[in-house]
């Protein structure tokens, strides 16, 4: 999984979190920070032992045990590190893949726990002790940095409660799915540690223990930990039941605790607002958190104007094409073609991506070349093969249209002529409105348990477990934007073939076309949402697969490498999934339950 780091968003988020609610009373109570410092010291000890064991080239069992102990200690404070120190969390616990830094136009070498895990599992390379030692020492340095940060950060109870709730969400989306433990497969051990970390922290708060929510939280934590400690099979575990019966009630009770304590929720532009108790609520994700500032925010009037523009052919050069020409509403805003057609009716290089849920990405198009939906709209309109329009000419035309001129002035509350940025924002606002979260899966997760069949429920469990689908298509948007913080979007190198025969790698270089200094981006593409997937075929960037059955067969075999192709830096695991036909059909049935129609 190649990770796109969104530094500007992180800086704003981190500074705002630390800066908000800085009242005098907050600074008088440093117990939360002191607690975390003690926990960081507990993390340092097994890492020190890990380093010594590696230096002494101890037996593999001892080295692995120290590693597992270190990971468990980290997981107990993951809630705080992820919330307050996002850069550190990404470095110490991100995927064991080089991270893309577009600000510096380079890849940052992989490091952290997952890199160490990769060197330890399934077996230790005896010739790799020097590399293993380097990464273990980097872990130690990172932990020292965590301690120094917690020494200067004052953590209010409001911040702590929000971080704890988000940790429950993180266990849901990353912890139990195996995203954090691709090599060792110890996700249940580590999820147990994460839950224990929540339990340990809240039990330091004597003033919370008299509340009803506190008792409910402890009961849910004990029950959840017991389930995970019962050594369940990763392939047979009831992920859906565990989420519904344990994790969703737990996060809701954390919110209930804050209300019962009368602690105000933090007011900033966070991805998930403080009062949201379930990751599956209809309005759980704050779309405005993806936007640069409030001038981009959608309004009903702005959306209506954008919709009108979306279907207006006057935005193209010759007036014979509009946005809907390649994005049909009844086809999940795709065109149903293998690849879209240019203005002359000839096939373009890539398949039309669905616009449903397009707002939940940090990067648009298959190659993610546009940062916002605003820039995406200009790119399409001005593309000589797609609409061949000119933004300045279009705006001049719109200003001469009395109806449009009046609409823009009213929507944007101005007396000035229409500007290009307003046209872009109106179109983008309409596209942002296309994420409705009203599939049968959503209704099920909100309590209507008649919505999913037994096959669909089994499909979800396979999707998360044996199929490993949720490690790239993150719950609940089921796209490549990593939840629950939604700070970055991932891209993958799958090894997609040129044609259905699968004997040759597709020649499209993907993101590399716009970043030719970065060899690791060759053949990398955005991870699209699986929502409305049944309506958005054909599939893959080149439309090579017509059916979901063909797509599942490709993944089941291990992607391009599994097909026997030479794929440099394939990020998709190349080991066969060994899914049966019945299991693949169940996963497909579940994915169809993600349709909003």
ChimeraX attribute file (.defattr): number of C-alpha atoms within 10 A of each C-alpha:
attribute: neighborCount
match mode: 1-to-1
recipient: residues
	/A:1	24
	/A:2	22
	/A:3	22
	/A:4	19
	/A:5	20
	/A:6	18
	/A:7	15
	/A:8	10
	/A:9	15
	/A:10	16
	/A:11	13
	/A:12	12
	/A:13	21
	/A:14	15
	/A:15	11
	/A:16	15
	/A:17	20
	/A:18	15
	/A:19	11
	/A:20	13
	/A:21	18
	/A:22	13
	/A:23	10
	/A:24	8
	/A:25	10
	/A:26	14
	/A:27	12
	/A:28	10
	/A:29	14
	/A:30	16
	/A:31	15
	/A:32	18
	/A:33	21
	/A:34	15
	/A:35	14
	/A:36	21
	/A:37	19
	/A:38	12
	/A:39	18
	/A:40	21
	/A:41	14
	/A:42	14
	/A:43	22
	/A:44	21
	/A:45	16
	/A:46	21
	/A:47	23
	/A:48	17
	/A:49	18
	/A:50	26
	/A:51	23
	/A:52	16
	/A:53	18
	/A:54	20
	/A:55	13
	/A:56	10
	/A:57	15
	/A:58	12
	/A:59	11
	/A:60	16
	/A:61	12
	/A:62	15
	/A:63	20
	/A:64	20
	/A:65	14
	/A:66	20
	/A:67	22
	/A:68	21
	/A:69	20
	/A:70	22
	/A:71	24
	/A:72	22
	/A:73	24
	/A:74	25
	/A:75	26
	/A:76	26
	/A:77	24
	/A:78	24
	/A:79	26
	/A:80	25
	/A:81	22
	/A:82	19
	/A:83	21
	/A:84	24
	/A:85	17
	/A:86	18
	/A:87	17
	/A:88	17
	/A:89	19
	/A:90	17
	/A:91	21
	/A:92	23
	/A:93	21
	/A:94	22
	/A:95	23
	/A:96	25
	/A:97	18
	/A:98	18
	/A:99	22
	/A:100	21
	/A:101	15
	/A:102	14
	/A:103	9
	/A:104	8
	/A:105	12
	/A:106	16
	/A:107	18
	/A:108	13
	/A:109	12
	/A:110	18
	/A:111	23
	/A:112	23
	/A:113	26
	/A:114	24
	/A:115	22
	/A:116	22
	/A:117	23
	/A:118	18
	/A:119	20
	/A:120	21
	/A:121	15
	/A:122	11
	/A:123	14
	/A:124	18
	/A:125	13
	/A:126	11
	/A:127	8
	/A:128	11
	/A:129	17
	/A:130	13
	/A:131	12
	/A:132	23
	/A:133	19
	/A:134	14
	/A:135	20
	/A:136	24
	/A:137	16
	/A:138	17
	/A:139	24
	/A:140	21
	/A:141	12
	/A:142	17
	/A:143	20
	/A:144	14
	/A:145	14
	/A:146	20
	/A:147	18
	/A:148	13
	/A:149	16
	/A:150	21
	/A:151	14
	/A:152	10
	/A:153	14
	/A:154	21
	/A:155	24
	/A:156	23
	/A:157	17
	/A:158	18
	/A:159	20
	/A:160	19
	/A:161	22
	/A:162	24
	/A:163	21
	/A:164	27
	/A:165	25
	/A:166	26
	/A:167	28
	/A:168	28
	/A:169	25
	/A:170	24
	/A:171	24
	/A:172	24
	/A:173	25
	/A:174	25
	/A:175	24
	/A:176	29
	/A:177	30
	/A:178	24
	/A:179	22
	/A:180	24
	/A:181	23
	/A:182	19
	/A:183	19
	/A:184	17
	/A:185	17
	/A:186	18
	/A:187	21
	/A:188	24
	/A:189	19
	/A:190	26
	/A:191	28
	/A:192	25
	/A:193	23
	/A:194	27
	/A:195	23
	/A:196	19
	/A:197	22
	/A:198	25
	/A:199	18
	/A:200	15
	/A:201	17
	/A:202	18
	/A:203	13
	/A:204	13
	/A:205	13
	/A:206	8
	/A:207	10
	/A:208	17
	/A:209	14
	/A:210	10
	/A:211	13
	/A:212	13
	/A:213	22
	/A:214	21
	/A:215	15
	/A:216	16
	/A:217	23
	/A:218	19
	/A:219	13
	/A:220	21
	/A:221	20
	/A:222	14
	/A:223	13
	/A:224	21
	/A:225	19
	/A:226	12
	/A:227	16
	/A:228	20
	/A:229	13
	/A:230	9
	/A:231	11
	/A:232	12
	/A:233	12
	/A:234	20
	/A:235	15
	/A:236	12
	/A:237	19
	/A:238	18
	/A:239	22
	/A:240	19
	/A:241	12
	/A:242	16
	/A:243	20
	/A:244	15
	/A:245	13
	/A:246	20
	/A:247	24
	/A:248	21
	/A:249	16
	/A:250	26
	/A:251	25
	/A:252	19
	/A:253	24
	/A:254	23
	/A:255	22
	/A:256	20
	/A:257	21
	/A:258	21
	/A:259	14
	/A:260	15
	/A:261	14
	/A:262	10
	/A:263	13
	/A:264	13
	/A:265	17
	/A:266	16
	/A:267	12
	/A:268	13
	/A:269	19
	/A:270	19
	/A:271	19
	/A:272	21
	/A:273	18
	/A:274	22
	/A:275	17
	/A:276	18
	/A:277	22
	/A:278	24
	/A:279	27
	/A:280	21
	/A:281	15
	/A:282	14
	/A:283	14
	/A:284	18
	/A:285	23
	/A:286	14
	/A:287	19
	/A:288	17
	/A:289	21
	/A:290	21
	/A:291	17
	/A:292	13
	/A:293	10
	/A:294	10
	/A:295	10
	/A:296	18
	/A:297	18
	/A:298	20
	/A:299	15
	/A:300	12
	/A:301	17
	/A:302	24
	/A:303	22
	/A:304	19
	/A:305	20
	/A:306	24
	/A:307	20
	/A:308	14
	/A:309	21
	/A:310	22
	/A:311	15
	/A:312	16
	/A:313	17
	/A:314	18
	/A:315	26
	/A:316	23
	/A:317	18
	/A:318	12
	/A:319	13
	/A:320	13
	/A:321	20
	/A:322	19
	/A:323	22
	/A:324	17
	/A:325	18
	/A:326	23
	/A:327	23
	/A:328	16
	/A:329	15
	/A:330	12
	/A:331	17
	/A:332	25
	/A:333	23
	/A:334	24
	/A:335	25
	/A:336	22
	/A:337	19
	/A:338	22
	/A:339	23
	/A:340	24
	/A:341	20
	/A:342	16
	/A:343	16
	/A:344	8
	/A:345	9
	/A:346	11
	/A:347	15
	/A:348	16
	/A:349	15
	/A:350	20
	/A:351	26
	/A:352	28
	/A:353	25
	/A:354	26
	/A:355	24
	/A:356	24
	/A:357	23
	/A:358	23
	/A:359	22
	/A:360	24
	/A:361	26
	/A:362	24
	/A:363	24
	/A:364	22
	/A:365	25
	/A:366	22
	/A:367	21
	/A:368	23
	/A:369	18
	/A:370	17
	/A:371	14
	/A:372	21
	/A:373	25
	/A:374	22
	/A:375	16
	/A:376	19
	/A:377	22
	/A:378	19
	/A:379	19
	/A:380	17
	/A:381	22
	/A:382	17
	/A:383	15
	/A:384	15
	/A:385	17
	/A:386	23
	/A:387	25
	/A:388	19
	/A:389	22
	/A:390	17
	/A:391	20
	/A:392	11
	/A:393	13
	/A:394	19
	/A:395	21
	/A:396	15
	/A:397	15
	/A:398	21
	/A:399	18
	/A:400	12
	/A:401	12
	/A:402	9
	/A:403	10
	/A:404	18
	/A:405	18
	/A:406	16
	/A:407	17
	/A:408	24
	/A:409	15
	/A:410	13
	/A:411	17
	/A:412	16
	/A:413	9
	/A:414	11
	/A:415	11
	/A:416	11
	/A:417	15
	/A:418	23
	/A:419	16
	/A:420	16
	/A:421	14
	/A:422	20
	/A:423	23
	/A:424	21
	/A:425	23
	/A:426	30
	/A:427	25
	/A:428	27
	/A:429	26
	/A:430	23
	/A:431	23
	/A:432	22
	/A:433	21
	/A:434	17
	/A:435	18
	/A:436	13
	/A:437	21
	/A:438	14
	/A:439	18
	/A:440	21
	/A:441	25
	/A:442	22
	/A:443	18
	/A:444	16
	/A:445	20
	/A:446	16
	/A:447	10
	/A:448	12
	/A:449	12
	/A:450	9
	/A:451	16
	/A:452	19
	/A:453	13
	/A:454	10
	/A:455	17
	/A:456	21
	/A:457	22
	/A:458	20
	/A:459	25
	/A:460	25
	/A:461	26
	/A:462	27
	/A:463	25
	/A:464	28
	/A:465	22
	/A:466	18
	/A:467	23
	/A:468	20
	/A:469	19
	/A:470	24
	/A:471	24
	/A:472	23
	/A:473	23
	/A:474	25
	/A:475	24
	/A:476	23
	/A:477	21
	/A:478	23
	/A:479	25
	/A:480	28
	/A:481	29
	/A:482	25
	/A:483	25
	/A:484	22
	/A:485	18
	/A:486	19
	/A:487	22
	/A:488	20
	/A:489	23
	/A:490	26
	/A:491	26
	/A:492	20
	/A:493	25
	/A:494	25
	/A:495	29
	/A:496	28
	/A:497	22
	/A:498	16
	/A:499	14
	/A:500	14
	/A:501	9
	/A:502	17
	/A:503	13
	/A:504	17
	/A:505	19
	/A:506	17
	/A:507	12
	/A:508	18
	/A:509	17
	/A:510	22
	/A:511	22
	/A:512	18
	/A:513	16
	/A:514	13
	/A:515	16
	/A:516	13
	/A:517	11
	/A:518	16
	/A:519	14
	/A:520	20
	/A:521	25
	/A:522	21
	/A:523	26
	/A:524	28
	/A:525	24
	/A:526	25
	/A:527	25
	/A:528	26
	/A:529	25
	/A:530	21
	/A:531	25
	/A:532	22
	/A:533	22
	/A:534	19
	/A:535	20
	/A:536	25
	/A:537	25
	/A:538	24
	/A:539	22
	/A:540	24
	/A:541	25
	/A:542	24
	/A:543	23
	/A:544	24
	/A:545	21
	/A:546	16
	/A:547	13
	/A:548	21
	/A:549	14
	/A:550	14
	/A:551	18
	/A:552	19
	/A:553	17
	/A:554	22
	/A:555	24
	/A:556	19
	/A:557	19
	/A:558	21
	/A:559	27
	/A:560	27
	/A:561	21
	/A:562	18
	/A:563	20
	/A:564	15
	/A:565	16
	/A:566	13
	/A:567	18
	/A:568	16
	/A:569	17
	/A:570	21
	/A:571	17
	/A:572	17
	/A:573	18
	/A:574	18
	/A:575	13
	/A:576	16
	/A:577	15
	/A:578	14
	/A:579	18
	/A:580	11
	/A:581	12
	/A:582	11
	/A:583	18
	/A:584	22
	/A:585	18
	/A:586	22
	/A:587	28
	/A:588	22
	/A:589	21
	/A:590	25
	/A:591	22
	/A:592	21
	/A:593	25
	/A:594	22
	/A:595	20
	/A:596	19
	/A:597	11
